[in-house]
Amino acid sequence: MIVTVLASGSKGNCTFIQTKKHNILIDIGKSSLQIEKKLKEIGIEPNNIDSVFVTHAHKDHVAGINVFYKKYNPTIYITKNIIEEANLKIDNYKELSKEVQIDELKVTVIPTSHDAKDSRGFLIEADGKSMVYITDTGYINEKYDKILKNRNVYVMESNHDVEMLMNNEHYPHYLKMRILGDEGHLSNKDSANYLAKYIGNKTEKIYLAHLSEHNNTPEIALDNLVNTLKRKGIKFDNISVALQEEVTEGVAV
């Protein structure tokens, strides 16, 4: 399994996962042309994408789906609520159930808590390896702790620094409360605490994702996780911050 974050942030999100038999995307939150260009940067032709899994209906996760689908006709794994809320024009789709099996690829759907009709994260397993993708949630229900523990790769939201958010004069109070709420986004502190609980001896890579461009910095997010792990006596340092405009180096596990 190879995992590459193509774009991550409030202006668009997309992650590529390659297994022995499949090339999939999680979300297409930038224009189709931008995602096509990013795929070609890593040597993948867009018409080789066979499946797209959609987390929720917000524009920064679905902006390019209509055009990409029309051009390349991948199977879209999505819910009817997401289609309706995002006004997507697709017919070759499969309803996201609790679990999806495609050949050797198994996708377990993790409900998340966000201000959208439906919001999902994913546990993806193939060829004896696994990765967790969770962004856009105010919290993660502890009933999923068992299946989220000790995975090979984590793409985990680390959206904001609480102090930066609260001191941001350009954000009205209601927006700050939305971000901080149970249907908002994970703070650096929340993200670090979840990761400290999840990672194990099989974990090879962590990507911190969906950073706010106004209420966070890569340095603050990274330092927060490193210090949290150190404080809890956890030795792990293969951590990268996924950025809005840069494709991450792919990790093969």
Backbone bond lengths (Angstrom), bond angles and torsions (degrees), N, CA, C in turn:
res aa  C-N    CA-C-N  psi(-1)  N-CA   C-N-CA  omega(-1)  CA-C   N-CA-C  phi
1 M - - - 1.460 - - 1.528 109.26 -
2 I 1.339 115.47 134.20 1.465 121.65 175.78 1.520 107.90 -120.86
3 V 1.332 116.63 131.34 1.462 122.43 -179.20 1.523 108.92 -119.71
4 T 1.338 115.94 127.61 1.460 122.07 178.59 1.517 108.93 -136.24
5 V 1.329 117.11 124.22 1.462 120.56 175.51 1.530 107.65 -86.59
6 L 1.326 116.06 117.71 1.463 120.73 -177.97 1.523 112.83 -84.83
7 A 1.328 116.70 -31.83 1.465 121.38 179.17 1.518 108.26 -162.82
8 S 1.341 116.20 141.63 1.461 118.95 -178.16 1.517 110.27 -153.02
9 G 1.324 115.89 120.68 1.453 120.57 179.89 1.517 111.15 153.43
10 S 1.317 117.22 -178.37 1.460 121.44 -175.17 1.524 113.68 -71.09
11 K 1.347 117.35 -9.96 1.460 120.87 178.52 1.519 112.96 -101.55
12 G 1.337 117.77 7.25 1.455 119.41 175.67 1.515 113.25 146.15
13 N 1.333 115.68 139.02 1.456 121.84 -175.95 1.527 111.03 -133.72
14 C 1.333 115.35 139.29 1.459 120.89 177.42 1.530 108.41 -164.81
15 T 1.327 116.64 130.93 1.457 121.88 178.16 1.518 109.40 -128.66
16 F 1.319 115.76 137.89 1.467 123.14 -178.53 1.519 109.77 -106.47
17 I 1.333 116.19 132.76 1.462 121.91 174.87 1.519 108.67 -127.74
18 Q 1.327 115.52 128.23 1.462 121.19 179.09 1.525 109.06 -116.25
19 T 1.325 115.40 129.57 1.461 121.15 172.78 1.526 107.63 -115.70
20 K 1.321 117.29 -175.49 1.464 119.86 -178.30 1.528 112.47 -61.73
21 K 1.345 116.55 -31.22 1.462 120.39 -175.65 1.523 114.53 -116.03
22 H 1.331 117.65 -11.78 1.459 118.66 -170.20 1.520 112.58 -135.91
23 N 1.340 113.95 149.38 1.456 123.43 171.61 1.523 107.30 -121.36
24 I 1.334 117.24 114.01 1.451 119.35 -176.04 1.524 111.36 -125.68
25 L 1.319 114.35 157.25 1.459 121.83 172.96 1.515 109.14 -118.64
26 I 1.318 116.14 144.43 1.455 121.61 164.86 1.525 106.61 -104.68
27 D 1.334 115.17 113.41 1.470 123.63 -179.25 1.531 112.59 66.14
28 I 1.316 114.16 152.30 1.476 122.21 170.04 1.522 105.32 -135.30
29 G 1.327 115.49 84.24 1.453 120.73 -171.78 1.518 114.96 -99.11
30 K 1.321 116.72 6.97 1.456 121.99 171.01 1.520 107.20 -121.62
31 S 1.307 118.09 175.54 1.460 119.53 -177.40 1.524 110.55 -62.14
32 S 1.313 115.73 154.54 1.464 120.16 179.01 1.521 110.67 -57.36
33 L 1.322 117.51 -41.30 1.468 120.43 -179.32 1.526 111.69 -61.85
34 Q 1.320 116.28 -40.64 1.466 119.72 179.44 1.528 111.49 -65.06
35 I 1.333 116.39 -41.70 1.463 119.93 179.83 1.526 110.70 -70.42
36 E 1.330 117.06 -37.92 1.468 119.80 175.82 1.534 110.12 -58.85
37 K 1.321 116.54 -44.10 1.459 120.69 179.83 1.520 111.43 -62.73
38 K 1.334 116.59 -42.85 1.459 120.82 -179.79 1.531 111.25 -66.41
39 L 1.314 117.20 -38.55 1.459 120.06 176.80 1.524 110.83 -62.73
40 K 1.305 116.72 -42.53 1.460 119.99 -179.94 1.527 111.75 -66.75
41 E 1.339 116.42 -28.96 1.468 120.08 175.73 1.518 111.65 -59.49
42 I 1.331 116.18 -31.86 1.469 119.66 -178.76 1.528 111.82 -103.23
43 G 1.347 115.88 14.92 1.458 120.56 173.51 1.509 115.55 81.33
44 I 1.328 117.32 22.70 1.463 121.48 -179.82 1.530 109.61 -113.78
45 E 1.322 116.34 125.37 1.459 120.32 174.57 1.528 109.36 -78.37
46 P 1.320 117.89 133.16 1.471 120.40 -177.04 1.528 114.05 -56.25
47 N 1.333 116.72 -31.94 1.465 118.02 -179.10 1.524 113.00 -73.30
48 N 1.335 117.01 -3.76 1.466 120.53 174.85 1.528 112.86 -92.23
49 I 1.329 117.48 -0.42 1.464 120.71 173.68 1.526 107.85 -76.46
50 D 1.323 116.53 118.27 1.474 118.92 -176.99 1.518 113.69 -99.47
51 S 1.346 117.35 -22.07 1.460 119.79 -177.04 1.524 110.55 -143.39
52 V 1.340 115.11 145.58 1.457 121.72 174.62 1.527 107.81 -129.93
53 F 1.334 116.18 124.91 1.458 121.83 176.66 1.526 108.35 -103.94
54 V 1.338 115.97 131.19 1.463 120.79 -172.91 1.522 109.93 -111.80
55 T 1.344 116.31 128.93 1.459 120.84 -176.77 1.527 112.73 -80.60
56 H 1.355 116.76 -45.12 1.467 119.74 -179.74 1.528 108.83 -168.92
57 A 1.338 116.10 -178.67 1.458 120.92 -165.43 1.515 115.63 -90.89
58 H 1.309 119.68 -3.32 1.463 119.58 -177.28 1.526 111.00 -65.05
59 K 1.328 115.00 147.19 1.461 121.73 -170.60 1.521 113.27 -55.89
60 D 1.333 117.14 -36.65 1.462 119.14 -177.15 1.531 112.92 -72.60
61 H 1.343 115.94 5.86 1.464 120.93 176.27 1.533 112.65 -124.81
62 V 1.330 116.96 -13.10 1.478 119.10 -175.68 1.527 113.80 -130.18
63 A 1.332 119.35 2.49 1.473 121.89 -169.81 1.524 113.88 -54.75
64 G 1.342 117.68 -35.06 1.461 119.66 -175.07 1.514 115.32 -102.65
65 I 1.333 117.31 4.99 1.469 119.17 -172.41 1.513 112.66 -66.09
66 N 1.329 118.76 -45.68 1.471 120.17 -176.60 1.526 112.12 -56.36
67 V 1.332 116.10 -47.56 1.467 119.85 -176.95 1.528 110.53 -71.45
68 F 1.320 117.47 -44.65 1.476 120.59 179.92 1.529 110.06 -60.44
69 Y 1.304 117.26 -42.22 1.466 121.37 179.27 1.529 110.99 -63.56
70 K 1.317 116.51 -43.74 1.464 120.74 -178.85 1.529 111.01 -63.35
71 K 1.326 117.21 -36.52 1.463 121.07 -176.73 1.525 112.98 -80.75
72 Y 1.353 117.62 -36.19 1.465 119.50 -168.77 1.535 114.79 -123.30
73 N 1.307 117.24 -10.23 1.466 123.55 173.36 1.528 114.71 52.52
74 P 1.335 118.78 47.95 1.465 119.00 171.91 1.524 109.61 -73.78
75 T 1.316 116.95 161.47 1.452 120.20 171.87 1.522 108.69 -77.23
76 I 1.329 115.92 128.57 1.458 121.25 -179.49 1.529 108.48 -99.99
77 Y 1.317 116.44 124.91 1.457 122.03 175.44 1.522 107.25 -100.54
78 I 1.341 115.81 116.05 1.457 120.78 -165.67 1.529 108.14 -161.66
79 T 1.332 117.02 169.64 1.461 119.83 173.33 1.533 109.36 -107.73
80 K 1.328 115.65 158.74 1.468 120.26 178.67 1.527 110.95 -61.54
81 N 1.329 116.84 -36.32 1.466 119.81 178.49 1.522 111.83 -61.41
82 I 1.328 116.47 -40.05 1.469 119.85 179.11 1.524 109.90 -67.06
83 I 1.324 117.18 -44.12 1.468 120.83 178.23 1.522 110.83 -56.50
84 E 1.333 116.60 -47.07 1.459 121.13 -177.84 1.523 111.98 -67.98
85 E 1.327 116.67 -44.37 1.464 119.95 -177.61 1.521 111.51 -66.19
86 A 1.337 116.49 -37.18 1.465 120.89 -178.27 1.524 112.52 -90.65
87 N 1.320 117.65 -4.24 1.474 122.44 -178.60 1.528 111.61 54.34
88 L 1.325 115.63 50.75 1.460 120.95 -179.70 1.520 110.66 -85.52
89 K 1.328 115.25 144.46 1.468 121.43 -178.59 1.528 109.22 -108.75
90 I 1.309 115.50 74.03 1.462 120.45 -178.99 1.518 109.50 -132.60
91 D 1.323 115.77 145.54 1.468 119.28 177.08 1.525 112.21 -123.61
92 N 1.329 117.98 -22.53 1.464 120.49 177.93 1.527 108.56 -89.31
93 Y 1.332 115.44 72.51 1.456 119.21 -179.16 1.521 109.88 -130.21
94 K 1.331 114.71 160.24 1.455 121.03 175.49 1.516 108.43 -124.04
95 E 1.324 114.77 135.13 1.457 120.48 -178.01 1.527 110.20 -65.57
96 L 1.331 115.21 129.31 1.457 120.01 177.31 1.522 109.60 -69.10
97 S 1.316 115.62 118.07 1.454 119.79 174.16 1.529 107.92 -103.85
98 K 1.323 117.44 -169.09 1.462 119.44 -179.20 1.519 111.80 -66.04
99 E 1.332 116.14 -26.86 1.462 120.24 -176.68 1.518 109.64 -147.96
100 V 1.315 116.59 137.79 1.460 122.67 178.87 1.523 108.44 -123.56
101 Q 1.314 117.02 130.04 1.463 121.36 177.56 1.528 108.71 -119.00
102 I 1.326 116.36 122.14 1.471 121.93 177.25 1.525 106.96 -128.81
103 D 1.318 116.64 101.89 1.466 120.15 -174.40 1.530 109.30 53.13
104 E 1.348 116.55 -121.31 1.458 120.28 -178.22 1.523 112.80 -84.09
105 L 1.312 116.88 -4.36 1.459 122.94 -174.37 1.528 110.49 -92.79
106 K 1.328 115.87 122.80 1.461 121.77 177.56 1.518 108.96 -118.40
107 V 1.324 116.03 126.51 1.466 121.62 179.34 1.521 108.68 -119.53
108 T 1.318 115.99 117.79 1.458 121.91 174.99 1.511 108.34 -99.44
109 V 1.329 116.30 127.10 1.465 121.65 -176.77 1.527 109.29 -86.39
110 I 1.332 115.75 129.34 1.461 122.83 179.66 1.535 108.32 -111.39
111 P 1.336 119.06 105.54 1.472 119.37 177.42 1.526 111.06 -58.79
112 T 1.310 116.05 133.91 1.458 121.71 177.85 1.524 109.72 -114.64
113 S 1.314 117.14 172.94 1.466 121.85 -174.55 1.521 109.59 -116.84
114 H 1.319 116.24 99.21 1.457 121.69 -175.82 1.520 108.43 -144.03
115 D 1.335 117.26 161.01 1.458 120.30 -176.91 1.526 111.22 -83.93
116 A 1.325 114.19 63.88 1.456 123.58 175.30 1.532 106.98 -141.68
117 K 1.333 117.15 158.56 1.467 119.46 -177.19 1.516 111.98 -57.70
118 D 1.300 116.60 -44.34 1.457 122.99 175.81 1.521 107.08 -131.63
119 S 1.310 117.27 141.79 1.452 120.77 177.70 1.517 108.27 -146.41
120 R 1.334 116.08 132.49 1.452 120.79 -170.68 1.529 112.23 -136.94
121 G 1.323 115.20 147.59 1.451 122.57 163.99 1.518 107.37 -116.03
122 F 1.326 117.21 176.26 1.459 119.60 -174.97 1.521 112.03 -140.56
123 L 1.320 114.69 142.21 1.462 123.22 164.99 1.519 105.81 -109.16
124 I 1.324 116.46 117.02 1.460 121.44 -176.02 1.523 109.21 -112.36
125 E 1.330 115.95 127.07 1.459 121.71 -178.67 1.520 109.93 -126.77
126 A 1.329 116.08 136.56 1.472 121.22 177.62 1.520 108.82 -164.28
127 D 1.321 115.62 141.66 1.473 121.20 173.70 1.529 112.42 55.62
128 G 1.331 116.72 34.28 1.448 120.75 178.03 1.523 115.08 78.87
129 K 1.345 117.59 7.55 1.461 122.25 179.57 1.530 109.84 -122.28
130 S 1.338 115.81 166.07 1.459 118.42 -176.53 1.519 111.53 -150.91
131 M 1.330 115.17 153.21 1.462 120.67 175.02 1.524 109.24 -142.42
132 V 1.323 114.94 149.17 1.460 122.86 178.90 1.520 108.67 -113.45
133 Y 1.340 115.91 132.66 1.465 121.27 176.82 1.524 107.66 -124.79
134 I 1.333 116.79 111.29 1.464 120.72 177.50 1.523 109.49 -139.24
135 T 1.329 115.90 115.50 1.466 122.51 171.53 1.523 107.61 -136.62
136 D 1.327 116.21 173.38 1.468 121.62 174.15 1.523 112.07 54.46
137 T 1.314 114.58 62.92 1.461 119.93 176.05 1.520 109.54 -152.17
138 G 1.322 116.14 146.34 1.447 120.11 177.84 1.513 112.77 -82.01
139 Y 1.334 115.32 -24.72 1.457 120.66 176.65 1.521 108.19 -162.98
140 I 1.337 117.12 168.94 1.452 123.00 175.63 1.519 107.58 -119.06
141 N 1.320 115.83 123.37 1.461 120.49 -177.74 1.525 110.52 -62.00
142 E 1.321 115.94 132.03 1.467 120.61 -176.24 1.528 112.95 -64.95
143 K 1.328 117.92 -15.50 1.460 118.59 178.82 1.532 112.13 -67.66
144 Y 1.353 116.21 -13.49 1.466 119.79 177.70 1.525 112.56 -96.57
145 D 1.327 116.87 1.05 1.461 120.45 -177.17 1.530 112.14 -53.29
146 K 1.315 116.20 -45.73 1.470 120.00 -173.18 1.518 111.61 -60.08
147 I 1.333 117.40 -45.73 1.470 118.94 -176.18 1.527 112.48 -80.27
148 L 1.326 117.20 -15.29 1.461 119.97 179.87 1.527 112.72 -90.51
149 K 1.303 117.29 -9.66 1.462 120.26 -176.17 1.526 113.25 -79.86
150 N 1.328 114.60 144.41 1.466 124.27 170.92 1.526 113.11 58.81
151 R 1.327 116.23 48.09 1.464 121.66 175.87 1.531 109.64 -96.32
152 N 1.332 115.73 161.37 1.465 119.62 -173.92 1.526 113.55 -72.23
153 V 1.333 116.28 -40.32 1.468 120.88 -177.32 1.521 108.90 -133.88
154 Y 1.335 115.86 139.41 1.464 121.65 173.20 1.529 109.35 -122.76
155 V 1.326 115.68 127.67 1.461 121.72 166.32 1.518 104.67 -109.72
156 M 1.328 116.49 103.62 1.462 121.20 -168.16 1.523 111.23 -125.03
157 E 1.319 115.44 132.80 1.457 120.24 178.04 1.530 111.48 -60.49
158 S 1.324 114.91 135.82 1.477 122.67 170.74 1.523 105.14 -140.00
159 N 1.317 115.81 74.02 1.458 122.06 -161.50 1.521 114.86 -73.85
160 H 1.331 116.46 -46.49 1.463 117.27 -169.85 1.519 112.62 -146.90
161 D 1.317 113.74 155.47 1.454 122.55 167.70 1.522 106.39 -93.00
162 V 1.324 117.35 123.10 1.462 121.09 -172.41 1.524 111.45 -59.65
163 E 1.322 117.52 -42.07 1.462 120.18 -179.32 1.526 111.41 -64.31
164 M 1.325 117.05 -42.68 1.468 119.78 177.57 1.524 110.93 -62.17
165 L 1.330 116.27 -41.97 1.461 120.38 179.69 1.528 111.09 -62.21
166 M 1.311 116.79 -49.56 1.465 120.41 -176.31 1.529 111.99 -66.32
167 N 1.329 117.14 -27.25 1.463 120.73 179.99 1.532 113.21 -91.49
168 N 1.318 117.40 1.34 1.468 121.54 -178.02 1.533 109.54 -78.37
169 E 1.315 116.34 107.68 1.467 121.27 -176.61 1.524 112.79 -70.08
170 H 1.316 117.74 -15.88 1.464 120.90 -177.05 1.530 112.59 -89.94
171 Y 1.331 116.91 -6.56 1.464 121.24 179.41 1.532 108.82 -102.47
172 P 1.335 118.20 120.26 1.467 119.62 177.13 1.528 110.94 -66.12
173 H 1.327 115.40 160.90 1.467 120.86 -175.20 1.527 111.71 -58.13
174 Y 1.347 116.81 -42.65 1.467 119.17 -176.74 1.522 111.34 -62.33
175 L 1.340 117.09 -34.97 1.464 120.40 -179.95 1.522 110.62 -71.56
176 K 1.312 116.67 -39.38 1.460 119.90 176.05 1.533 110.21 -60.00
177 M 1.331 116.04 -43.55 1.467 119.69 -179.53 1.528 111.73 -66.97
178 R 1.335 116.17 -34.83 1.472 119.59 176.47 1.525 110.01 -62.58
179 I 1.321 117.37 -46.91 1.462 121.38 -177.85 1.527 110.83 -64.29
180 L 1.330 116.71 -39.74 1.461 121.65 -177.26 1.525 113.40 -78.87
181 G 1.329 116.96 -15.58 1.456 120.87 -172.14 1.517 114.43 -77.70
182 D 1.338 114.42 176.78 1.468 120.96 -178.33 1.516 113.14 -66.88
183 E 1.343 117.91 -14.49 1.466 121.31 176.42 1.524 110.54 -114.36
184 G 1.322 116.03 29.46 1.459 120.87 -178.54 1.503 112.99 -109.14
185 H 1.346 115.69 -119.28 1.460 121.27 -175.43 1.534 110.28 -134.40
186 L 1.325 115.64 154.79 1.457 120.67 177.27 1.531 110.29 -76.38
187 S 1.319 115.79 130.35 1.461 121.01 173.40 1.524 109.72 -75.47
188 N 1.323 115.71 169.19 1.464 119.65 174.77 1.529 110.86 -56.02
189 K 1.318 116.43 -44.08 1.463 120.98 -178.62 1.520 111.14 -63.15
190 D 1.339 117.13 -46.53 1.466 120.88 178.78 1.525 110.84 -59.75
191 S 1.325 115.44 -48.01 1.461 121.20 -178.37 1.521 111.02 -58.50
192 A 1.319 116.20 -45.75 1.463 120.67 -178.66 1.523 111.51 -63.66
193 N 1.321 116.49 -39.60 1.463 119.71 179.82 1.526 111.77 -67.14
194 Y 1.322 116.60 -39.82 1.468 119.00 176.25 1.526 110.79 -64.01
195 L 1.319 116.79 -46.40 1.465 120.06 -178.19 1.525 111.40 -63.69
196 A 1.320 117.21 -38.25 1.458 120.28 177.92 1.522 111.15 -62.18
197 K 1.330 115.34 -31.01 1.463 120.53 179.00 1.530 111.71 -78.64
198 Y 1.345 116.58 -31.70 1.463 120.48 -172.27 1.525 114.61 -89.10
199 I 1.322 118.72 -44.99 1.459 120.16 -167.98 1.536 111.24 -64.46
200 G 1.352 114.30 149.43 1.457 119.49 -178.81 1.518 110.54 -145.46
201 N 1.309 116.19 -162.71 1.466 119.75 -174.71 1.528 113.27 -70.83
202 K 1.333 117.55 -14.01 1.467 120.51 176.69 1.532 112.30 -89.74
203 T 1.312 117.12 -12.88 1.460 120.88 -175.32 1.525 111.00 -69.64
204 E 1.343 115.30 127.85 1.460 121.16 -177.07 1.527 113.69 -113.46
205 K 1.343 116.80 -24.25 1.466 118.47 -174.16 1.528 110.55 -155.03
206 I 1.331 115.50 141.03 1.462 122.63 171.26 1.521 108.53 -124.43
207 Y 1.337 116.08 130.71 1.462 122.14 169.39 1.531 107.42 -111.79
208 L 1.314 117.28 123.32 1.454 121.06 170.60 1.521 107.97 -84.96
209 A 1.333 116.47 129.47 1.462 120.48 -167.48 1.522 112.28 -129.34
210 H 1.333 114.31 166.26 1.463 123.93 173.83 1.525 112.18 56.10
211 L 1.338 116.85 43.25 1.458 120.95 176.96 1.525 110.63 -70.47
212 S 1.311 116.37 137.98 1.457 121.80 173.67 1.525 109.30 -71.09
213 E 1.331 116.08 135.44 1.464 119.02 178.86 1.525 111.61 -78.96
214 H 1.337 116.96 -14.89 1.469 120.44 -177.54 1.522 112.73 -106.94
215 N 1.324 117.97 -21.83 1.461 120.89 -171.86 1.524 113.04 -126.69
216 N 1.314 115.86 25.98 1.459 120.46 -179.38 1.519 108.74 -165.29
217 T 1.312 116.11 166.46 1.458 122.19 168.94 1.521 107.53 -140.27
218 P 1.321 118.15 154.23 1.467 119.47 176.35 1.522 112.53 -56.45
219 E 1.331 116.66 -37.67 1.463 120.58 -178.03 1.529 111.26 -66.28
220 I 1.317 116.87 -43.13 1.469 120.41 -179.60 1.527 110.37 -66.40
221 A 1.340 117.01 -44.76 1.468 120.57 -179.62 1.520 110.80 -61.51
222 L 1.326 116.47 -45.54 1.462 120.93 -178.94 1.529 111.13 -65.53
223 D 1.325 116.69 -46.57 1.464 120.24 -179.77 1.527 111.10 -60.48
224 N 1.317 116.31 -38.74 1.458 119.79 -179.24 1.529 111.16 -62.50
225 L 1.330 117.10 -43.93 1.460 119.97 179.57 1.522 111.30 -68.29
226 V 1.326 116.12 -46.05 1.475 119.94 -179.45 1.526 110.56 -58.10
227 N 1.334 116.61 -45.02 1.465 120.15 -178.59 1.519 112.17 -68.94
228 T 1.335 116.85 -35.43 1.468 120.18 178.08 1.519 110.63 -65.60
229 L 1.334 116.76 -45.60 1.463 119.98 178.99 1.518 110.75 -62.85
230 K 1.330 116.89 -42.17 1.463 121.15 179.77 1.525 110.74 -62.08
231 R 1.318 115.63 -43.28 1.464 120.62 -178.97 1.529 111.96 -63.51
232 K 1.325 115.55 -32.02 1.461 120.67 -179.35 1.529 112.17 -91.55
233 G 1.328 116.70 4.78 1.453 120.45 176.91 1.513 114.32 74.25
234 I 1.336 116.89 26.74 1.460 121.65 -178.76 1.518 109.42 -103.87
235 K 1.319 116.87 123.53 1.458 121.38 179.97 1.528 109.43 -95.21
236 F 1.325 116.30 108.70 1.467 121.70 177.00 1.514 107.99 -161.20
237 D 1.338 117.20 128.69 1.460 118.70 -176.59 1.526 114.95 -135.53
238 N 1.336 117.78 6.21 1.471 119.14 179.68 1.527 108.98 -88.24
239 I 1.315 114.39 75.75 1.463 122.03 -173.94 1.524 109.32 -123.85
240 S 1.322 116.53 134.11 1.461 121.72 175.41 1.519 109.38 -128.53
241 V 1.314 115.90 154.56 1.458 121.75 175.68 1.525 108.08 -104.73
242 A 1.325 116.36 120.87 1.464 121.48 177.37 1.523 109.06 -78.40
243 L 1.317 116.36 132.95 1.459 121.72 -174.75 1.525 111.91 -111.55
244 Q 1.324 114.70 166.39 1.453 120.11 -175.61 1.519 113.66 -66.79
245 E 1.311 117.78 -44.98 1.454 119.90 -171.64 1.517 114.13 -107.43
246 E 1.324 118.11 -6.28 1.457 120.68 -176.04 1.528 111.54 -109.57
247 V 1.319 115.57 137.50 1.461 121.22 174.85 1.539 108.15 -79.30
248 T 1.331 116.88 131.05 1.447 119.18 178.65 1.528 109.97 -72.67
249 E 1.308 115.79 159.18 1.448 119.39 169.35 1.521 108.11 -68.25
250 G 1.318 117.34 130.47 1.448 120.79 -178.76 1.514 111.53 -68.29
251 V 1.335 115.76 143.75 1.461 119.96 177.10 1.527 108.17 -111.41
252 A 1.321 115.83 128.02 1.453 122.12 178.11 1.531 108.62 -101.66
253 V 1.322 115.94 126.17 1.469 119.96 179.81 1.523 109.45 -125.44
